[in-house]
């Protein structure tokens, strides 16, 4: 039994080590790493996976962390040092990893977090300008909902019995004003994402534009 446990731990360490090695040991002589943006790449991952009820939100503050804002996330980050950042180490630890009671982050997303930290963990955005000229439901709105809403409002047991996976499911909440009210944090509406800050301003503008165009299924 003891030898089995040792082999098991070695196997886990090998898998995790391979993940870290693939990020650390790959030298790029010609192609630089792409810039990782906090607002588009990192913040949606953390808000949808780490700020649910009982976790790292402004109310529960599990382990003293509130990950609903950039400043709150930075309390678990050492800019330029991903291996010394609790945000990163909590994702790759063999046991007691984050998110609790959830699936591990994929290797791709772990590497994304690590790269963002190594690049200085800036509060940056890739949206130098927000394009609202060609907003459609299928090419624009669905992607926003996938990044910010599906963690709670999809599957067989959606929060509040609200599913936002299809146009027919979304449209009633557009018509009653709930979509815009919740993402803009308007008075009288339950602010979404739950326990978190607002979604990026460009995402809000694009949804506003789509709704002002009649919220077509396009």
N, C-alpha and C positions, 0 to 999 in steps of 0.2 A: 504493500500500500504506500509506504514511504517513497519507494523508487518511482511509483506511478505519479505521485504528487510532484516530485522533482521534475520528471519528464514533462508533465503538464505545464508547470511554471516556466520551464525552459522554452517550451513551444510558444507560450504566450509572449514571453520576452522576445523570441525570435521574430514573431509577427510584428510586434510593436517596433522592434529595432529596425526591421526592414522598412517600415513606414518612415521613421525618422531618418534612416540612412538615405532613403530615396530622395528626401528633401535636402539633407545636409551634403551628401557625397556627390551629387550630380553637378559637375562643374560645367559652366556654359562659357565657351570661349568667344562666341560670336553673337549669340542672341541673348539680350538681357531679359530678366524676368519682367513680365507685364506688371504694370502698376495695379495693386489691389486697392479698391476704393471702399472706404468705410461705409458710406451711405448706401451704395448699391450692392456690395458683396458681403460685407461682414455684419452690418447691423441687422438685416433681415434674418440671417442665420441665428443670431443670438436671441433676438426678440421672440422668434417663433418657437425656439427650442428651450430657452432658459428662463423666461419670465412668466411662465404659467403660474396658476394659483399654487401657493406653497413653496414657490421657488424664489428666484432672484428679481423680484419686482419691488415697486416702491412701497408696497404694503407689507409683504412678508419678509423681505430682506434676509433670505436664508443665508446663514454664515456671514451676515453683515454686508452682503453684496446687493446692490440695486443695478441691474443691467438694462434699465429702460432708457438710459441716456449715455452719450459718449463719455462724459465725465465719470459716471458710475462704472462703466466698463473699464475705464483706465485705472481704477483702483485694483484691478486684477491683472494689469499689464505692465511690464517693464519694456518700454519702447526700445527696440533694437536688440532685445534679448528674449527670444521666444521660449527658450528652455528654462529661463528664470521667471516666466510669467505664469501665475496660477491659472489664468484662463486657458492656456495651452496645456499645462501639465494635467489639469483636471480632465482633459479630453482623452489623454493617452495612458493614464494610469491603468494597470491591469484590473484592479478591483476598486469599487466605489467611484467609478468614472461618472462624468456628467455627459448628458443630462440624466438625472436620476429617473428610474422607472421608464426609460425611453431607449431608443436605439442609439448606438454610438454614431458620432459624426462619421461620414465616409472619409476614406483616406484623402480624397480630393478636397473636402471641406476642412479637414485638419490642416492640410498643407496650405490652404488658402489663409486660414487664421495665422499660421506660423509666418507666412510670407508677409502678410500685412504688418505683423509685429516687427519683423526684421527690417521692413522698409521704413520704420519709424512710428507706426501706429497712428498715422495722421487722421484727423477728422476731415477727410477729403471726399470729393464727389467727382465722378466722371462726367457729370452733366454741366458742361460749361454753358450750354444753352438748352432750354427745355423745348423740344419739338412737339407741338400739339397740332401740326398741320395734317398729319395722316394717321390719326388715332383711330383704331378699330377695336371691336370687342375681342376678336380672336387673336390679333397680333399684338395688342397692347394691354387690354384690361385683364385678360386671362392670366398673363404673366405676372401682373401686379398681385392679383388674388392668390396665385400659386405661392408667391414669395412671402406674402404677409398674412393670408387668411386660412389657407388650407390646413395648417397644423391644427386648427381648432374647428373649422367649419367644413369638414369633409369626412367621408367614411361613414361607418354605420352608427357611430355615437357622437354626432357633432354637438359642440357646445350650444346650449340654448335651442337645440333641435333646428339649428339654422345651417343649411348646406349651401355652399356657393360654388359648386363645381360645374354647373351648367348654366346656360343663358336663362332657361326657364326658372331656375332656382334663384338667380340673381335679380331678375327683372322686378318681382314684387317689392324688393327692398330698395330698388331704385325709385319705383313709383311712389312709395310712401315717404321718401326722403331719408330713409335710414342709412343708406350707403354713404351719402355725402355727409350727413350729420355726424356719423360716428367717426369717419376718418378725418374730418376737419375739427373734431372735438367741439362741435357747436353746443351751445347751452341747451339742456333738455335731452341730450342724447348720451348714451353710454359710450365713452371714449374707447376707440379701438386703434391699435391692438390692445387687448386687455392688459392693464397694468403697465403699458409701455408708452413711449412718446409717440408723436405723430409719424406716419410713414413719410418718406421724402416728399418735399414740396412739389417736385416735378410729377411724381406719381399722382398726387392729388389733382394737379392741374390737368393732367391727361384724362383722368376719370371725369372731372368737371366738363372738359371739352366733349368727351364722348356722350355724356348725359345731355349737354346743351344741344348736341346734334340729334337728339331724339332717342339716344341709347339703342341704336340699331343692333341687330344680331348679324354683324358684318365681319 
